[in-house]
Amino acid sequence: MSLASLPVPSFERPFGVYLFGYFDVFVAQLTGGRFVPSQFHFEAGQTFFSTPIPVFSAIAVYYIVILGGSAVIKANKWKPLVLNGLFQIHNLFLTTLSLTLVVLMTEQLIPMIHTHGLYYAICDHGAWTQQMVVLYYLNYLTKFTEFIDTLFLVVKQKKLTFLHTYHHGATALLCYTQLIGLTSISWVPITLNLFVHVVMYWYYFLAARGIRVWWKEWVTRFQILQFILDLSFIYFATYQKVVHNFYPSLPHCGDCAGTPLATFSGCAIISSYLVLFIAFYIEVYKKSSKKSKVVQRVRGGVAAKVNEYVYLDRKTLQSNYDSNTGSPLAVPRQRNLRSSKKKI
């Protein structure tokens, strides 16, 4: 095969070939024709998981299972389960799925932005294309799969934090409101989140394999950065919608696609994420506490601590680590009883 016959990337074909076409054929064959991406159309009230009752029920069951399960395990003093093999498979599956979706979205977005511009891509109804919607929907379904993250914490008897438990339930709700609200800007938080998940779940997979990496802190930094970028776009789009509908005399570019419910729920939920993650980052990295020093040294570090895959109990912190450096204390050697006896 000559170099001239190889596919050449362009704005219309960012990867040289149309990957969505291959994805369409693969998924259709995998599902026996029951789900064909190119023929999918999301209809609120008709499509699977497109009505409030099953969505809110699933989120409620999630909270009942993890909180109730955690309480039952502690009450019965059951031993923690390791499940390292399943944990590796779970993380490898999610990092692969996230990479697939973010690549397919990038393939759709580059020609759209090149042809119509960034404002069109985030605010125009025309950006709500069939291909993007099917990718939005598949991403939405993965949010319920990610509930398993917390289930692993429960059976491993790790500490459940508000940040972790709230984040998973709220993200599923967020994706639901954006799907039924037809918000073209959805691709901004989704693509950024998928990119972060590629890195994050790959990190968790490596950590479960016992492989240490130098970039573990960047997992949390990427998470914070994604929320800052998300809100920059979302606040811009919210301003356009509010001004266009209520204060048209103020300077603005025009209306932005999406219902008011989707607009304001998106603002509220993602703003809460930013506040929670920044508070977490300050607690672990900027405070000179014994806990922060220890967390930065344990296996998995802060990137694991963000979802409480590393749990340090208070007794361990008090007895096994130096309060100034956060380093493990030397284990004192047992004295030789024979040599310690007084000579007669």
Number of C-alpha atoms within 10 A of each C-alpha: 5 5 7 7 7 10 11 12 11 12 16 17 16 18 16 14 16 14 16 18 11 11 16 16 14 15 15 16 13 12 10 10 12 10 14 18 22 15 10 14 15 16 12 15 11 10 12 13 17 18 15 14 9 12 16 15 11 17 18 12 12 20 18 12 15 21 16 13 16 20 13 12 16 13 9 8 9 11 11 14 12 13 11 14 11 11 18 18 11 19 23 19 14 21 22 14 17 24 18 16 20 22 18 20 20 16 21 22 20 18 16 18 16 12 13 13 12 14 15 18 23 24 25 19 17 13 25 20 12 15 18 19 21 18 18 23 20 14 21 21 15 14 19 19 14 17 19 16 18 23 17 20 21 23 18 18 20 19 18 18 12 10 17 16 18 12 18 22 20 17 19 23 21 21 22 23 22 22 21 18 18 18 25 25 26 26 23 17 20 22 23 18 18 22 20 24 23 20 19 23 21 19 24 23 23 17 17 16 13 11 12 14 11 6 11 20 17 16 20 22 15 18 22 20 16 22 21 16 13 25 20 11 15 23 16 15 25 22 18 22 24 17 17 18 11 9 12 14 8 10 10 15 15 18 19 24 25 24 15 14 12 21 25 14 15 26 17 12 15 22 17 15 20 19 12 16 18 17 12 17 18 12 14 22 16 11 12 15 15 18 20 19 22 22 22 19 13 17 17 24 20 26 24 22 20 20 21 18 23 19 15 16 11 9 8 9 17 12 11 14 18 16 18 10 13 21 16 15 12 9 7 6 6 6 8 8 7 7 8 8 8 6 5 3
